[in-house]
């Protein structure tokens, strides 16, 4: 189901995926089945979203972001894709960020370009992630570091 108030240029969205109002979905993005893309999201062209993924409201998925299967992205999570951004100066290729299967990212987390969040990892709300997160760990805090093995 694609809400009539969504601007979805991608014609390959599975019927089992919901895209809600005020979303912008670029033509060449890849979105799997049984996903829920909540209101007010933006998905650029070089974005891959697996199956059974939830992206809550207010999230922008910039070129270079990949969400594997069963990922949860909380409201207003911020992704970056350029480590040295300057107005009107674009890199030849944007930095890749990968959220591995089963990982959950809490609301208002900022994810710096180029990190990988491991399988089944959990990121607490409001965290800043600036380095790779191992699988099956819980991270939270302003300069998030591993807090506990899951």
N, CA, C and O atoms as a MOPAC input file, in Angstrom:
PM7 MOZYME 1SCF
protein

 N      0.84100 1    -1.17100 1     0.00000 1
 C      0.00000 1     0.00000 1     0.00000 1
 C      0.89000 1     1.23900 1     0.00000 1
 O      1.73900 1     1.41200 1     0.87400 1
 N      0.68600 1     2.07000 1    -0.96600 1
 C      1.37300 1     3.35900 1    -1.02000 1
 C      0.31800 1     4.43300 1    -0.81000 1
 O     -0.61500 1     4.55600 1    -1.60400 1
 N      0.46300 1     5.20200 1     0.24700 1
 C     -0.50000 1     6.25300 1     0.57200 1
 C     -0.57200 1     7.25500 1    -0.57700 1
 O      0.45500 1     7.59300 1    -1.16600 1
 N     -1.77200 1     7.73400 1    -0.90300 1
 C     -1.89200 1     8.68400 1    -2.01800 1
 C     -1.14400 1     9.99600 1    -1.80600 1
 O     -0.88700 1    10.71300 1    -2.77300 1
 N     -0.79100 1    10.32400 1    -0.57600 1
 C     -0.02700 1    11.55200 1    -0.32100 1
 C      1.48200 1    11.31400 1    -0.26400 1
 O      2.23700 1    12.21200 1     0.10700 1
 N      1.92300 1    10.10600 1    -0.63300 1
 C      3.35400 1     9.82200 1    -0.74800 1
 C      3.80600 1    10.13600 1    -2.16700 1
 O      3.04000 1     9.98800 1    -3.11900 1
 N      5.06100 1    10.57400 1    -2.30300 1
 C      5.65800 1    10.81500 1    -3.61600 1
 C      6.62000 1     9.66500 1    -3.87700 1
 O      7.81100 1     9.75300 1    -3.57700 1
 N      6.08200 1     8.57600 1    -4.44400 1
 C      6.85800 1     7.35800 1    -4.64700 1
 C      7.13900 1     7.16700 1    -6.13200 1
 O      6.24700 1     6.80300 1    -6.89900 1
 N      8.38700 1     7.41400 1    -6.53300 1
 C      8.80100 1     7.25700 1    -7.92800 1
 C      9.19300 1     5.81400 1    -8.24900 1
 O      9.27900 1     5.44000 1    -9.41800 1
 N      9.43300 1     5.00200 1    -7.21000 1
 C      9.83500 1     3.60900 1    -7.38000 1
 C      8.60300 1     2.77000 1    -7.71900 1
 O      7.63500 1     2.74300 1    -6.95900 1
 N      8.64300 1     2.09500 1    -8.85000 1
 C      7.50800 1     1.28100 1    -9.30700 1
 C      7.64900 1    -0.18600 1    -8.92800 1
 O      6.84500 1    -1.01000 1    -9.36300 1
 N      8.65600 1    -0.53100 1    -8.12300 1
 C      8.91900 1    -1.92700 1    -7.76600 1
 C      8.72300 1    -2.20400 1    -6.27800 1
 O      9.42900 1    -3.03200 1    -5.70300 1
 N      7.78100 1    -1.52300 1    -5.65900 1
 C      7.50800 1    -1.73600 1    -4.23000 1
 C      6.59300 1    -2.94700 1    -4.08600 1
 O      5.52600 1    -2.97400 1    -4.69900 1
 N      6.97900 1    -3.95900 1    -3.28600 1
 C      6.09600 1    -5.10800 1    -3.09300 1
 C      4.75900 1    -4.68900 1    -2.46100 1
 O      4.70800 1    -3.74900 1    -1.66800 1
 N      3.69500 1    -5.38700 1    -2.81600 1
 C      2.37000 1    -5.06600 1    -2.28000 1
 C      2.30900 1    -5.19300 1    -0.76400 1
 O      1.48600 1    -4.53700 1    -0.12400 1
 N      3.15900 1    -6.02000 1    -0.18200 1
 C      3.14200 1    -6.23000 1     1.26800 1
 C      3.81100 1    -5.09800 1     2.04400 1
 O      3.77600 1    -5.09600 1     3.27500 1
 N      4.41300 1    -4.14700 1     1.35400 1
 C      5.09600 1    -3.01700 1     1.99100 1
 C      4.18700 1    -1.80400 1     2.03500 1
 O      3.51500 1    -1.48800 1     1.05300 1
 N      4.16600 1    -1.11900 1     3.18000 1
 C      3.38600 1     0.10500 1     3.35100 1
 C      4.30600 1     1.31200 1     3.31900 1
 O      5.33400 1     1.34800 1     3.99400 1
 N      3.91700 1     2.30600 1     2.51800 1
 C      4.61500 1     3.59000 1     2.48400 1
 C      3.56800 1     4.65200 1     2.77900 1
 O      2.61500 1     4.82300 1     2.01900 1
 N      3.74800 1     5.35900 1     3.87800 1
 C      2.71700 1     6.26200 1     4.38600 1
 C      2.86900 1     7.67400 1     3.83200 1
 O      3.77600 1     7.96400 1     3.05300 1
 N      1.95500 1     8.54100 1     4.25700 1
 C      1.85900 1     9.89100 1     3.70200 1
 C      3.13100 1    10.70600 1     3.92400 1
 O      3.86400 1    10.52900 1     4.89700 1
 N      3.34800 1    11.59800 1     2.98000 1
 C      4.44600 1    12.56900 1     3.00100 1
 C      5.83100 1    11.93000 1     2.90600 1
 O      6.82800 1    12.55500 1     3.26900 1
 N      5.89900 1    10.68600 1     2.41900 1
 C      7.18600 1    10.05600 1     2.13900 1
 C      7.61600 1    10.41500 1     0.72000 1
 O      6.78500 1    10.61700 1    -0.16600 1
 N      8.93100 1    10.49000 1     0.52300 1
 C      9.50800 1    10.66700 1    -0.80500 1
 C     10.42100 1     9.47300 1    -1.03400 1
 O     11.36500 1     9.24200 1    -0.27900 1
 N     10.12300 1     8.71200 1    -2.09800 1
 C     10.89700 1     7.51300 1    -2.41600 1
 C     11.43500 1     7.67200 1    -3.83100 1
 O     10.66500 1     7.76700 1    -4.78700 1
 N     12.77300 1     7.70000 1    -3.96500 1
 C     13.40600 1     7.87300 1    -5.26800 1
 C     13.27200 1     6.59800 1    -6.10700 1
 O     13.05600 1     5.50500 1    -5.58400 1
 N     13.40500 1     6.77400 1    -7.39200 1
 C     13.11500 1     5.73300 1    -8.38600 1
 C     13.96800 1     4.48100 1    -8.25200 1
 O     13.45000 1     3.37900 1    -8.43600 1
 N     15.24500 1     4.60400 1    -7.94200 1
 C     16.15600 1     3.45700 1    -8.00300 1
 C     16.45100 1     2.81900 1    -6.64500 1
 O     17.31200 1     1.94400 1    -6.55800 1
 N     15.76700 1     3.23200 1    -5.59800 1
 C     15.94100 1     2.58900 1    -4.29900 1
 C     15.43300 1     1.15200 1    -4.38800 1
 O     14.61900 1     0.82400 1    -5.25100 1
 N     15.91900 1     0.30400 1    -3.49100 1
 C     15.47500 1    -1.09100 1    -3.42700 1
 C     14.81800 1    -1.29400 1    -2.07600 1
 O     15.44100 1    -1.08100 1    -1.03600 1
 N     13.54300 1    -1.71100 1    -2.09400 1
 C     12.78000 1    -1.88600 1    -0.85900 1
 C     12.14700 1    -3.26900 1    -0.88400 1
 O     11.45800 1    -3.62900 1    -1.83800 1
 N     12.38600 1    -4.04300 1     0.17300 1
 C     11.88200 1    -5.40400 1     0.25600 1
 C     10.42000 1    -5.48300 1     0.64900 1
 O      9.71400 1    -4.47600 1     0.71600 1
 N      9.98900 1    -6.69800 1     0.90400 1
 C      8.60500 1    -6.96500 1     1.25300 1
 C      8.32800 1    -6.83800 1     2.73600 1
 O      9.23500 1    -6.92500 1     3.56400 1
 N      7.06600 1    -6.63100 1     3.05500 1
 C      6.57300 1    -6.56400 1     4.43100 1
 C      7.27600 1    -5.48300 1     5.24700 1
 O      7.52600 1    -5.66500 1     6.43900 1
 N      7.59500 1    -4.35800 1     4.60500 1
 C      8.21300 1    -3.22900 1     5.29500 1
 C      7.14500 1    -2.20900 1     5.66800 1
 O      6.07000 1    -2.17100 1     5.06900 1
 N      7.44900 1    -1.39500 1     6.64700 1
 C      6.58100 1    -0.29400 1     7.04000 1
 C      7.43000 1     0.97100 1     7.06200 1
 O      8.28100 1     1.15300 1     7.93300 1
 N      7.18100 1     1.84300 1     6.08200 1
 C      7.89300 1     3.11700 1     5.98800 1
 C      6.90300 1     4.17600 1     6.45600 1
 O      5.96300 1     4.51100 1     5.73600 1
 N      7.10900 1     4.70100 1     7.65100 1
 C      6.14300 1     5.60000 1     8.28200 1
 C      6.19000 1     7.00200 1     7.67700 1
 O      7.05900 1     7.31200 1     6.86300 1
 N      5.25100 1     7.83100 1     8.08500 1
 C      5.05400 1     9.16200 1     7.50500 1
 C      6.31600 1    10.01800 1     7.59200 1
 O      7.06900 1     9.95700 1     8.56400 1
 N      6.52100 1    10.81600 1     6.54700 1
 C      7.57400 1    11.82200 1     6.56200 1
 C      8.98000 1    11.29600 1     6.38700 1
 O      9.92300 1    11.89400 1     6.90500 1
 N      9.15200 1    10.19200 1     5.67100 1
 C     10.49300 1     9.64900 1     5.41200 1
 C     10.94200 1     9.98600 1     4.00500 1
 O     10.12100 1    10.23800 1     3.12300 1
 N     12.27200 1     9.98800 1     3.79600 1
 C     12.85300 1    10.18500 1     2.48400 1
 C     13.82400 1     9.04600 1     2.22300 1
 O     14.63300 1     8.70000 1     3.08400 1
 N     13.74000 1     8.45700 1     1.01600 1
 C     14.60200 1     7.34000 1     0.64200 1
 C     15.22800 1     7.66300 1    -0.70900 1
 O     14.53300 1     7.73300 1    -1.72200 1
 N     16.56200 1     7.86300 1    -0.72000 1
 C     17.26000 1     8.21500 1    -1.95800 1
 C     17.49000 1     6.98600 1    -2.83900 1
 O     17.11100 1     5.87000 1    -2.48400 1
 N     18.12200 1     7.21400 1    -3.99800 1
 C     18.29800 1     6.18000 1    -5.02600 1
 C     19.18800 1     5.02000 1    -4.61300 1
 O     18.82500 1     3.86400 1    -4.83300 1
 N     20.34700 1     5.29800 1    -4.01700 1
 C     21.31000 1     4.25600 1    -3.68000 1
 C     21.09100 1     3.78800 1    -2.24700 1
 O     21.99500 1     3.82100 1    -1.41300 1
 N     19.85700 1     3.35000 1    -1.98800 1
 C     19.46300 1     2.83800 1    -0.66900 1
 C     18.91300 1     1.44100 1    -0.87100 1
 O     18.14400 1     1.19500 1    -1.80100 1
 N     19.31100 1     0.51600 1     0.01200 1
 C     18.79000 1    -0.85000 1    -0.03000 1
 C     18.11000 1    -1.14300 1     1.29700 1
 O     18.70000 1    -0.96200 1     2.36300 1
 N     16.86800 1    -1.59500 1     1.22500 1
 C     16.10000 1    -1.96100 1     2.41400 1
 C     15.65200 1    -3.40800 1     2.24300 1
 O     15.02300 1    -3.75400 1     1.24200 1
 N     15.97300 1    -4.24400 1     3.21300 1
 C     15.60300 1    -5.66200 1     3.15000 1
 C     14.13900 1    -5.89100 1     3.46200 1
 O     13.32200 1    -4.97300 1     3.38300 1
 N     13.81600 1    -7.11900 1     3.81700 1
 C     12.44900 1    -7.50900 1     4.14900 1
 C     12.16900 1    -7.29800 1     5.63700 1
 O     13.07600 1    -7.35400 1     6.46800 1
 N     10.90100 1    -7.05700 1     5.95600 1
 C     10.44000 1    -6.94500 1     7.35000 1
 C     11.11200 1    -5.80300 1     8.10800 1
 O     11.39600 1    -5.92800 1     9.29900 1
 N     11.36200 1    -4.70800 1     7.42900 1
 C     12.03100 1    -3.55600 1     8.02600 1
 C     10.99900 1    -2.51000 1     8.41300 1
 O     10.04500 1    -2.26300 1     7.67500 1
 N     11.19600 1    -1.89400 1     9.57800 1
 C     10.37200 1    -0.77000 1    10.01200 1
 C     11.24300 1     0.47900 1    10.06100 1
 O     12.29500 1     0.49800 1    10.69900 1
 N     10.78100 1     1.52300 1     9.37200 1
 C     11.43300 1     2.82600 1     9.42100 1
 C     10.39200 1     3.80300 1     9.94000 1
 O      9.42800 1     4.11500 1     9.24000 1
 N     10.57800 1     4.28800 1    11.15900 1
 C      9.59400 1     5.17600 1    11.77500 1
 C      9.70300 1     6.59100 1    11.19100 1
 O     10.61900 1     6.89200 1    10.42600 1
 N      8.76500 1     7.43400 1    11.56200 1
 C      8.60900 1     8.77700 1    10.98000 1
 C      9.85700 1     9.64300 1    11.15000 1
 O     10.58700 1     9.54200 1    12.13500 1
 N     10.07100 1    10.50100 1    10.14000 1
 C     11.11400 1    11.51800 1    10.22000 1
 C     12.51200 1    11.04500 1     9.91100 1
 O     13.47900 1    11.69400 1    10.30900 1
 N     12.65100 1     9.92500 1     9.20900 1
 C     13.96900 1     9.37100 1     8.90000 1
 C     14.29900 1     9.63100 1     7.43100 1
 O     13.45600 1     9.44400 1     6.55400 1
 N     15.54200 1    10.06600 1     7.17300 1
 C     16.02700 1    10.23100 1     5.81000 1
 C     17.11300 1     9.19000 1     5.57700 1
 O     18.10000 1     9.12500 1     6.31000 1
 N     16.91400 1     8.38000 1     4.54700 1
 C     17.90200 1     7.37400 1     4.17400 1
 C     18.61800 1     7.87300 1     2.92500 1
 O     18.08500 1     7.81200 1     1.81800 1
 N     19.83500 1     8.36800 1     3.12600 1
 C     20.62500 1     8.98100 1     2.05800 1
 C     21.34700 1     7.92500 1     1.25300 1
 O     21.49300 1     6.78600 1     1.69800 1
 N     21.80200 1     8.30000 1     0.06200 1
 C     22.58300 1     7.39100 1    -0.77800 1
 C     23.69400 1     6.74600 1     0.04500 1
 O     24.41500 1     7.42200 1     0.78000 1
 N     23.82000 1     5.41500 1    -0.09200 1
 C     24.86800 1     4.67800 1     0.60800 1
 C     24.39600 1     3.93200 1     1.83800 1
 O     25.18500 1     3.21700 1     2.45600 1
 N     23.12200 1     4.07500 1     2.21700 1
 C     22.60600 1     3.39800 1     3.41400 1
 C     21.97400 1     2.06800 1     3.01600 1
 O     21.20800 1     1.99300 1     2.05600 1
 N     22.30800 1     1.02000 1     3.77000 1
 C     21.69700 1    -0.29000 1     3.57300 1
 C     21.14000 1    -0.79800 1     4.89200 1
 O     21.83900 1    -0.82500 1     5.90500 1
 N     19.87200 1    -1.20000 1     4.86900 1
 C     19.20700 1    -1.80700 1     6.02300 1
 C     18.89900 1    -3.24800 1     5.64900 1
 O     18.11300 1    -3.49500 1     4.73400 1
 N     19.50800 1    -4.20100 1     6.34200 1
 C     19.25300 1    -5.60600 1     6.04200 1
 C     17.90500 1    -6.03900 1     6.61700 1
 O     17.19100 1    -5.21900 1     7.19400 1
 N     17.55100 1    -7.30600 1     6.47000 1
 C     16.25600 1    -7.81700 1     6.92100 1
 C     16.03300 1    -7.61800 1     8.42000 1
 O     16.96800 1    -7.67300 1     9.21800 1
 N     14.76200 1    -7.38300 1     8.78300 1
 C     14.30300 1    -7.33700 1    10.17900 1
 C     14.92700 1    -6.21000 1    10.99900 1
 O     15.06100 1    -6.33000 1    12.21700 1
 N     15.30300 1    -5.13200 1    10.34800 1
 C     15.88200 1    -3.97800 1    11.03200 1
 C     14.76700 1    -3.04700 1    11.49500 1
 O     13.75700 1    -2.88700 1    10.80900 1
 N     14.95600 1    -2.43400 1    12.66200 1
 C     14.05600 1    -1.40100 1    13.18400 1
 C     14.83200 1    -0.09500 1    13.28000 1
 O     15.89100 1    -0.03600 1    13.90500 1
 N     14.29300 1     0.95500 1    12.65400 1
 C     14.87800 1     2.29400 1    12.73600 1
 C     13.84900 1     3.18600 1    13.40800 1
 O     12.76400 1     3.40000 1    12.86600 1
 N     14.17800 1     3.70900 1    14.58700 1
 C     13.25400 1     4.52400 1    15.36500 1
 C     13.02300 1     5.90500 1    14.76800 1
 O     13.71000 1     6.31000 1    13.83100 1
 N     12.04800 1     6.62500 1    15.32000 1
 C     11.71700 1     7.94400 1    14.78700 1
 C     12.89100 1     8.91700 1    14.86300 1
 O     13.63100 1     8.96100 1    15.84500 1
 N     13.03000 1     9.69100 1    13.79300 1
 C     14.01700 1    10.77800 1    13.71300 1
 C     15.46500 1    10.33000 1    13.84900 1
 O     16.32000 1    11.11500 1    14.25900 1
 N     15.74800 1     9.07800 1    13.51100 1
 C     17.14100 1     8.64200 1    13.42900 1
 C     17.78500 1     9.40500 1    12.27500 1
 O     17.18400 1     9.55600 1    11.21100 1
 N     19.01300 1     9.88500 1    12.48900 1
 C     19.71800 1    10.66400 1    11.47900 1
 C     20.90700 1     9.88100 1    10.95100 1
 O     21.78800 1     9.47600 1    11.70900 1
 N     20.91900 1     9.67400 1     9.63700 1
 C     22.04500 1     9.06000 1     8.95000 1
 C     22.83300 1    10.15900 1     8.24500 1
 O     22.25900 1    11.15700 1     7.80800 1
 N     24.15300 1     9.97600 1     8.13300 1
 C     24.96300 1    10.85700 1     7.29900 1
 C     25.62100 1     9.99400 1     6.22600 1
 O     25.71600 1     8.77700 1     6.38400 1
 N     26.07500 1    10.61300 1     5.13900 1
 C     26.73900 1     9.82900 1     4.09800 1
 C     27.97000 1    10.53000 1     3.52900 1
 O     28.51900 1    10.09000 1     2.51900 1
 N     28.39800 1    11.59200 1     4.15400 1
 C     29.55000 1    12.35200 1     3.68000 1
 C     30.32800 1    12.80400 1     4.90800 1
 O     29.81500 1    13.57500 1     5.71900 1
 N     31.56400 1    12.33000 1     5.05000 1
 C     32.36300 1    12.64800 1     6.23200 1
 C     32.90500 1    14.06800 1     6.23200 1
 O     33.28700 1    14.58700 1     7.28100 1
 N     32.94100 1    14.70500 1     5.05800 1
 C     33.45500 1    16.06300 1     4.94800 1
 C     32.51400 1    16.90600 1     4.08600 1
 O     32.90900 1    17.36100 1     3.01300 1
 N     31.28000 1    17.12200 1     4.53700 1
 C     30.29400 1    17.80700 1     3.69000 1
 C     30.60000 1    19.29400 1     3.51200 1
 O     30.96900 1    19.99300 1     4.45600 1
 N     30.43700 1    19.74400 1     2.28600 1
 C     30.53900 1    21.15200 1     1.92900 1
 C     29.41500 1    21.43900 1     0.94100 1
 O     29.07400 1    20.59400 1     0.11300 1
 N     28.85200 1    22.61700 1     1.03300 1
 C     27.77400 1    22.99200 1     0.13300 1
 C     28.23200 1    22.94100 1    -1.32100 1
 O     29.26100 1    23.51100 1    -1.68400 1
 N     27.46300 1    22.26000 1    -2.13100 1
 C     27.68400 1    22.15300 1    -3.58200 1
 C     28.99400 1    21.46400 1    -3.95900 1
 O     29.47600 1    21.62100 1    -5.08100 1
 N     29.57900 1    20.69300 1    -3.01900 1
 C     30.76400 1    19.89000 1    -3.29500 1
 C     30.42800 1    18.45000 1    -2.92400 1
 O     30.23400 1    18.13400 1    -1.75100 1
 N     30.36200 1    17.58300 1    -3.92700 1
 C     29.90000 1    16.22200 1    -3.70900 1
 C     31.03200 1    15.22700 1    -3.91200 1
 O     31.84900 1    15.39200 1    -4.81800 1
 N     31.08600 1    14.19500 1    -3.07600 1
 C     32.11100 1    13.17300 1    -3.28400 1
 C     31.80200 1    12.36000 1    -4.53800 1
 O     30.66400 1    12.33200 1    -5.00400 1
 N     32.82600 1    11.69900 1    -5.07800 1
 C     32.59800 1    10.82400 1    -6.23100 1
 C     31.65300 1     9.69000 1    -5.86300 1
 O     30.82700 1     9.26800 1    -6.67300 1
 N     31.78200 1     9.20100 1    -4.63300 1
 C     30.92300 1     8.13000 1    -4.14600 1
 C     30.65200 1     8.39600 1    -2.66700 1
 O     31.55600 1     8.76200 1    -1.91500 1
 N     29.40200 1     8.20800 1    -2.26200 1
 C     29.06100 1     8.41800 1    -0.85900 1
 C     29.50900 1     7.22900 1    -0.01500 1
 O     29.56400 1     6.09600 1    -0.49200 1
 N     29.82500 1     7.50700 1     1.24200 1
 C     30.27300 1     6.49400 1     2.18600 1
 C     29.11500 1     5.53700 1     2.48500 1
 O     27.97200 1     5.97100 1     2.62600 1
 N     29.40800 1     4.24200 1     2.58100 1
 C     28.39000 1     3.22400 1     2.84200 1
 C     28.21300 1     3.02400 1     4.34500 1
 O     29.17600 1     3.00000 1     5.11100 1
 N     26.96400 1     2.88200 1     4.73200 1
 C     26.59500 1     2.57200 1     6.11200 1
 C     25.67400 1     1.36600 1     6.05800 1
 O     24.71300 1     1.35100 1     5.29000 1
 N     25.96400 1     0.34200 1     6.87600 1
 C     25.17800 1    -0.88700 1     6.84200 1
 C     24.63600 1    -1.19700 1     8.23400 1
 O     25.37300 1    -1.22300 1     9.21900 1
 N     23.33200 1    -1.43100 1     8.28500 1
 C     22.68300 1    -1.89400 1     9.50900 1
 C     22.33300 1    -3.35900 1     9.25700 1
 O     21.47100 1    -3.66100 1     8.43200 1
 N     22.99800 1    -4.26100 1     9.96300 1
 C     22.86200 1    -5.69900 1     9.72400 1
 C     21.53300 1    -6.23300 1    10.25700 1
 O     20.84900 1    -5.58900 1    11.05200 1
 N     21.19600 1    -7.43700 1     9.78900 1
 C     19.87400 1    -8.00200 1    10.06500 1
 C     19.57900 1    -8.08700 1    11.56300 1
 O     20.43200 1    -8.43800 1    12.37900 1
 N     18.33600 1    -7.75000 1    11.87800 1
 C     17.84900 1    -7.84500 1    13.24500 1
 C     18.25400 1    -6.71500 1    14.16700 1
 O     17.84200 1    -6.70700 1    15.32700 1
 N     19.04000 1    -5.76400 1    13.70500 1
 C     19.48000 1    -4.66100 1    14.56500 1
 C     18.35000 1    -3.66300 1    14.78200 1
 O     17.47500 1    -3.51600 1    13.93000 1
 N     18.36900 1    -2.97800 1    15.92500 1
 C     17.39300 1    -1.93800 1    16.25400 1
 C     18.13100 1    -0.66900 1    16.63800 1
 O     19.10100 1    -0.69900 1    17.39600 1
 N     17.65000 1     0.46000 1    16.09700 1
 C     18.26200 1     1.76000 1    16.36200 1
 C     17.19900 1     2.65900 1    16.97600 1
 O     16.17300 1     2.92600 1    16.35100 1
 N     17.44300 1     3.13100 1    18.21100 1
 C     16.47700 1     3.93900 1    18.94500 1
 C     16.32400 1     5.34600 1    18.40900 1
 O     17.17500 1     5.85000 1    17.67600 1
 N     15.22200 1     5.96900 1    18.79100 1
 C     14.84000 1     7.30600 1    18.34100 1
 C     15.95500 1     8.32300 1    18.54200 1
 O     16.68800 1     8.28900 1    19.53000 1
 N     16.06200 1     9.23300 1    17.56900 1
 C     16.98200 1    10.37700 1    17.63300 1
 C     18.45600 1    10.00200 1    17.68700 1
 O     19.28700 1    10.81700 1    18.08800 1
 N     18.78400 1     8.79600 1    17.29500 1
 C     20.18600 1     8.40400 1    17.19500 1
 C     20.80000 1     9.04100 1    15.95500 1
 O     20.13100 1     9.17200 1    14.93000 1
 N     22.06600 1     9.43600 1    16.04100 1
 C     22.80800 1     9.91700 1    14.88200 1
 C     23.84300 1     8.86700 1    14.51800 1
 O     24.61100 1     8.41200 1    15.36600 1
 N     23.85200 1     8.48600 1    13.23800 1
 C     24.78500 1     7.46900 1    12.75200 1
 C     25.72000 1     8.13300 1    11.74800 1
 O     25.29600 1     8.57400 1    10.67900 1
 N     26.99600 1     8.19600 1    12.10900 1
 C     27.99700 1     8.82300 1    11.25100 1
 C     28.31500 1     7.87900 1    10.08900 1
 O     28.37300 1     6.66200 1    10.27000 1
 N     28.51700 1     8.43800 1     8.91500 1
 C     28.74500 1     7.66800 1     7.69800 1
 C     29.88000 1     6.66700 1     7.85300 1
 O     30.89600 1     6.93600 1     8.49300 1
 N     29.67100 1     5.49200 1     7.23800 1
 C     30.73500 1     4.50800 1     7.14700 1
 C     30.75000 1     3.45000 1     8.21500 1
 O     31.63200 1     2.59000 1     8.20400 1
 N     29.81100 1     3.47200 1     9.14100 1
 C     29.80500 1     2.45500 1    10.18500 1
 C     28.95800 1     1.26300 1     9.77600 1
 O     28.10100 1     1.35200 1     8.89700 1
 N     29.22100 1     0.14600 1    10.43800 1
 C     28.38700 1    -1.04100 1    10.32300 1
 C     27.86900 1    -1.35500 1    11.71700 1
 O     28.63800 1    -1.45200 1    12.67300 1
 N     26.56100 1    -1.51200 1    11.81700 1
 C     25.94100 1    -1.94100 1    13.07300 1
 C     25.64200 1    -3.41700 1    12.90700 1
 O     24.89800 1    -3.80600 1    12.00700 1
 N     26.21700 1    -4.24200 1    13.77200 1
 C     26.17300 1    -5.69500 1    13.64200 1
 C     24.80400 1    -6.31000 1    13.86100 1
 O     23.87900 1    -5.66200 1    14.34900 1
 N     24.69800 1    -7.58500 1    13.48600 1
 C     23.45100 1    -8.32400 1    13.61300 1
 C     22.92500 1    -8.28900 1    15.04300 1
 O     23.67100 1    -8.48900 1    16.00200 1
 N     21.63300 1    -8.03200 1    15.16300 1
 C     20.89900 1    -8.05400 1    16.43300 1
 C     21.41000 1    -7.06200 1    17.47200 1
 O     21.03500 1    -7.15000 1    18.64100 1
 N     22.25200 1    -6.12500 1    17.06800 1
 C     22.70200 1    -5.09200 1    18.00200 1
 C     21.53100 1    -4.16800 1    18.32000 1
 O     20.58500 1    -4.05300 1    17.54000 1
 N     21.60600 1    -3.52100 1    19.46300 1
 C     20.58000 1    -2.56500 1    19.85500 1
 C     21.26000 1    -1.26300 1    20.25000 1
 O     22.19600 1    -1.24300 1    21.04900 1
 N     20.75300 1    -0.15800 1    19.65500 1
 C     21.28700 1     1.16400 1    19.93300 1
 C     20.22600 1     1.94000 1    20.70200 1
 O     19.09700 1     2.07900 1    20.23300 1
 N     20.58300 1     2.44600 1    21.87900 1
 C     19.64400 1     3.19900 1    22.70300 1
 C     19.33000 1     4.56400 1    22.11400 1
 O     20.13900 1     5.14600 1    21.39200 1
 N     18.14600 1     5.06500 1    22.43200 1
 C     17.67800 1     6.35700 1    21.92800 1
 C     18.67500 1     7.46800 1    22.24500 1
 O     19.26200 1     7.50200 1    23.32700 1
 N     18.85500 1     8.36800 1    21.29400 1
 C     19.69700 1     9.54200 1    21.48700 1
 C     21.18200 1     9.30700 1    21.39900 1
 O     21.96600 1    10.19800 1    21.72700 1
 N     21.58700 1     8.14600 1    20.96900 1
 C     23.01500 1     7.83200 1    20.88400 1
 C     23.66600 1     8.48900 1    19.67800 1
 O     22.99000 1     8.88400 1    18.72800 1
 N     24.99300 1     8.60200 1    19.72800 1
 C     25.79000 1     9.01900 1    18.58600 1
 C     26.71500 1     7.84900 1    18.26300 1
 O     27.55100 1     7.46200 1    19.07900 1
 N     26.55600 1     7.29000 1    17.06400 1
 C     27.34700 1     6.12500 1    16.66000 1
 C     28.37800 1     6.57600 1    15.63500 1
 O     28.03300 1     6.99000 1    14.52800 1
 N     29.65000 1     6.49000 1    16.02100 1
 C     30.72800 1     6.96000 1    15.15000 1
 C     31.74100 1     5.87100 1    14.83100 1
 O     32.75500 1     6.13500 1    14.18500 1
 N     31.47100 1     4.64000 1    15.28100 1
 C     32.34600 1     3.51600 1    14.94100 1
 C     31.51300 1     2.25400 1    14.85700 1
 O     30.36300 1     2.22700 1    15.29600 1
 N     32.09300 1     1.21500 1    14.29600 1
 C     31.36600 1    -0.03400 1    14.10400 1
 C     30.87100 1    -0.58800 1    15.43400 1
 O     31.52800 1    -0.47000 1    16.46800 1
 N     29.68200 1    -1.20000 1    15.37100 1
 C     29.05000 1    -1.81300 1    16.53900 1
 C     29.02900 1    -3.32300 1    16.31800 1
 O     28.46900 1    -3.78600 1    15.32500 1
 N     29.63000 1    -4.10400 1    17.22600 1
 C     29.62900 1    -5.55700 1    17.04800 1
 C     28.22400 1    -6.15500 1    17.17100 1
 O     27.32700 1    -5.54700 1    17.75500 1
 N     28.05200 1    -7.34000 1    16.61700 1
 C     26.78900 1    -8.06200 1    16.70500 1
 C     26.43600 1    -8.34100 1    18.16300 1
 O     27.31100 1    -8.50500 1    19.01400 1
 N     25.13500 1    -8.39000 1    18.42800 1
 C     24.59800 1    -8.82500 1    19.72600 1
 C     25.07800 1    -7.99100 1    20.90700 1
 O     25.29900 1    -8.52500 1    21.99400 1
 N     25.23900 1    -6.69200 1    20.70200 1
 C     25.63800 1    -5.81000 1    21.79500 1
 C     24.64500 1    -4.67200 1    21.93700 1
 O     23.94400 1    -4.32100 1    20.98700 1
 N     24.59000 1    -4.09800 1    23.12900 1
 C     23.75300 1    -2.93400 1    23.42400 1
 C     24.67400 1    -1.73900 1    23.59000 1
 O     25.61500 1    -1.77500 1    24.38300 1
 N     24.39800 1    -0.67200 1    22.83200 1
 C     25.16900 1     0.56200 1    22.92700 1
 C     24.20600 1     1.70200 1    23.17200 1
 O     23.09900 1     1.72300 1    22.63400 1
 N     24.64100 1     2.66400 1    23.99900 1
 C     23.82100 1     3.85700 1    24.19700 1
 C     24.68600 1     4.96900 1    24.75600 1
 O     25.73500 1     4.72300 1    25.35000 1
 N     24.23300 1     6.19000 1    24.55700 1
 C     24.92600 1     7.34300 1    25.10200 1
 C     25.41200 1     8.30500 1    24.03400 1
 O     25.42000 1     8.00300 1    22.84100 1
 N     25.82000 1     9.48800 1    24.51500 1
 C     26.21900 1    10.55700 1    23.60600 1
 C     27.40900 1    10.16600 1    22.74400 1
 O     27.40400 1    10.42500 1    21.54000 1
 N     28.41300 1     9.55800 1    23.32200 1
 C     29.52700 1     9.00600 1    22.55400 1
 C     29.48300 1     7.51500 1    22.82200 1
 O     30.26300 1     6.96500 1    23.59900 1
 N     28.54300 1     6.89200 1    22.14800 1
 C     28.17100 1     5.52100 1    22.46600 1
 C     29.35100 1     4.57100 1    22.40600 1
 O     30.15400 1     4.59900 1    21.47300 1
 N     29.43200 1     3.74600 1    23.40700 1
 C     30.39300 1     2.66600 1    23.47900 1
 C     29.63500 1     1.43600 1    23.95200 1
 O     28.53300 1     1.54100 1    24.49100 1
 N     30.22700 1     0.28800 1    23.74800 1
 C     29.56200 1    -0.94300 1    24.15000 1
 C     29.29700 1    -0.92800 1    25.64600 1
 O     30.17800 1    -0.61900 1    26.44800 1
 N     28.06500 1    -1.26800 1    26.00500 1
 C     27.68900 1    -1.31200 1    27.42200 1
 C     27.53400 1    -2.74800 1    27.91800 1
 O     27.77600 1    -3.05000 1    29.08600 1
 N     27.12600 1    -3.61800 1    27.00400 1
 C     26.81400 1    -4.95500 1    27.46600 1
 C     26.65900 1    -5.88300 1    26.26900 1
 O     26.17300 1    -5.48000 1    25.21300 1
 N     27.07600 1    -7.12100 1    26.44800 1
 C     26.81500 1    -8.15100 1    25.43600 1
 C     25.37200 1    -8.58300 1    25.60800 1
 O     24.88400 1    -8.74300 1    26.72600 1
 N     24.69100 1    -8.76900 1    24.47100 1
 C     23.29600 1    -9.23200 1    24.53300 1
 C     23.21500 1   -10.72700 1    24.45400 1
 O     22.12000 1   -11.28900 1    24.49100 1

